[in-house]
Amino acid sequence: MMLSFFDQFMSPTYMGIPLIALAIALPWTLYPTPTSRWLNNRTLTLQGWFINRFTQQLLLPLNPGGHKWAVLLTSLMLFLITINMLGLLPYTFTPTTQLSLNMGLAVPLWLATVIIGMRNQLTAALGHLLPEGTPIPLIPVLIIIETISLFIRPLALGVRLTANLTAGHLLIQLIATAAFVLLPIMPTVAIVTATVLFLLTLLEVAVAMIQAYVFVLLLSLYLQENV
């Protein structure tokens, strides 16, 4: 029984072919396509309003040089939200519960921000490794600590997203199993458990959106330090 709880995080296969690529590509087909007409439907209007508001809030602390990342960060935000939300449906697979996928998103984007900082302002980028006014005996130790913290950033991005989504899915499955087992034995307790399950599902919907936002927000903060 304990092993079956983690079966939902295994990448599904069909005839030996992993279907994670299909799970990643599917969200892009669900977005409504903008038209050239003056008047759009409510879905397109809501989508445009959301993208504009999110882009404004995301780029507010960034310099004009960082505005080039607007399309990339907004697309990443929509992509992560859609994948996380689709993963809450029954009999579906959530690709963002795989650490390999999250690290594949976090490492290249983090590395791009570091390379931009090294290319545009090398002195300022290296200055982050040593705070101003540091005593001379502590300089080697602080440089090592700051360097380690710099390289831990992509790991923290990937692990945070993976751990939060994995924990939420496990809790939902555990409480759902408990409600199903208690239903013929103690119906009242099973109803209370089902109510808790409903509330937890609402919380997991919020977590799915918040974690996607946090992922992109931290990337924008890393970008802010290097532009």
N, C-alpha and C positions, 0 to 999 in steps of 0.2 A: 504493500500500500504506500509506503514512504517513497519508493522509487517511482511510482506512478505520478506522484505530485510534480516531479521534475520532467516528466515526459513531454509536457506542453512546451518546454523550452528547447526541445530538440528540433533541428532544422528538418522540415518535412521533405521527403523524397518521393519521386514517382519513377519507377523503373530504373532506380539507381541515380536519377538526375536530381540534384538539390533544387527545391522550389523557392529558395530564398530570393533568387533573382526576380521571380515573378511577383513575390510579395513586395519587393522594393519598387518594381516598375508599376504595379497596379494603381497606387495613389495618384499618379500623374494623369491617368485616364479619367479620374472622377472630377477633376476641376472643370468648371464651365469655361468655355472658350469665349473671350471677348469678341464682340462683333463691331463692324464699322458703322452701325446705326447710331443715330443721336440718342435714342432712348433705349435703354437696356431693361431687362427684367429685374425683379427684386433680388434674385440670387447674385447676379453680376454686380448690382449696385452695392449689396452688402459686402461682397468680396472685395470690391474696389475700396470701399470705406475702411474695411479692416486693414487692408494692406497699406493704405496711406497713413492711417493712424499709427500702426506699428512701426512703419519706416520712419516717421517723424520722431517718435519716442526713442527709437534705437539710435538714430543718427544725431540726436540732440547734443550729446557730450563730445561728439567726434569733430575733428578738424575737417575742413573741406577736402583734404586729401583722402580721408577715410570714407567719403561718400561714394567712392567708386565701388565699395563693397556692398552697397545697398541691395542690389539685385541678388547677389549671392546669399547674404544673410537672411533676407526675406524669404527666398525660395527654400532655404534650409529650414527656416522656422515652419513654414507651411508643410514641408515634407515630413518633419518630425511629428508635428501635431497630427497629421493624417494617419501616419503609421501607428502612433500610440493609440489613437482613438479606434482605428479599425481592429487593433489587437484586443480590445475589450469585448468584441462581439464573440458569441459562442462559436466553437470549432474553427477558430482562426489562429494564425501564427503572428507573433509580434517580433519582427526582425531586430528591434532595438533592445530586446532582452539578451542579444548576443554581444558579448564584449568585443569580439573581433570587428563587428560592423561599427560599433561606436568608436572604437579606437581608429578604425579606418577613416572615420569622419573627423575625429578630433586631431590626430597627429598631423595630417597635411595642412589643415587650416591653421593650427597653432604654429607650425613650422613656417608657413607663409608670413604670418605676422612677425616672427622673429627675423626672417630674412629681410623683410621690408625695413624693419628698424635698423638692422646692421647696414643696409645699403644707404638709407637716407640720412641717418644720424648715428653714426657708429659710436661717437663719444658718449652721447646720451644713453644709448642702449647698454653700453658697458658700465655706465655710471649707476645703473640700477643694481648692479652686483655689489656695490659698496656704498652704504649710506654715508652722508656727509657728517663729518665730525667724529668718525670712528677712531678709537685709540689705536695706535700703531701695533701693539701686540695682538689685537683682535682682528686685524685686517685679513690674514690668511684664513682664519676660521670663518669669518663672515662671508668671504668670497666663495668658499666651498659650500656653505649653507645656502646662500642665495642661488648658486648654480644648481644645486640639487632641487631647490624649490622651483626653479625655472623649468627643469626637465620633468618635474612631477605634474605640471599643469595639464598636459594632455591626458595623462593617466587619471587624474582627478575628474576631468570632463567625462571620459568614457565610463569610469567606474560609477560615478554619481548617477548617470542616466540608467545604466544597467541595473544597479542595486535597487533604485527606487521602483522601477517597473517590475523587476523580478519579485521584490517583497510584496508589492500590491497584488500581483497575480497569485502568489502563493497564499496570501491571506484570503482572497476571494475563494480559491478552491478549497481551502481548509474549512471555512465557515459554511460553504455550500455543501460539502460532504457531511459536516456535522448536522446541518438542518435536514438533509436527506435521511441520515441514520436515525435521528431523534423523532422524525415524523410519526412512525407507527408506535413508538414507545411513549413519548411525552409530546403530544401535539401542541400543548401550550408553549412549552420551551422551544419547540421547532418553529412556531410562528414568531416568537421573539427573536430567534436566531435568524430567521428570514428577513425580519425588519432590519436587524443589524447588517445583514448582507446587502440589503438595498441601500442603506446609508453608506456603507463602505464602497459600493459601486459608484455612487455619486462622488465620494471623495477621490476615488481612483480616476474618475474622469477629470477632476480638477488637477490631480497630480500629473496626468498625462499631458495636459496643456502647460502646466507650470514648468515641468522639467524641460520641455522643448524650449520654452522661453528662457529659462536659466542657462541652457546650453548655448544659445545664440547670444545672450547677454554677456556671458563670460568671455566669449570670443570677441565681442565688440570691445570689452574692457581691455583685453590683451592687445587688440588693434590700436586702441587709444594710446597705449603706452609707447607705441612704435611709429606713430604717424605725426 
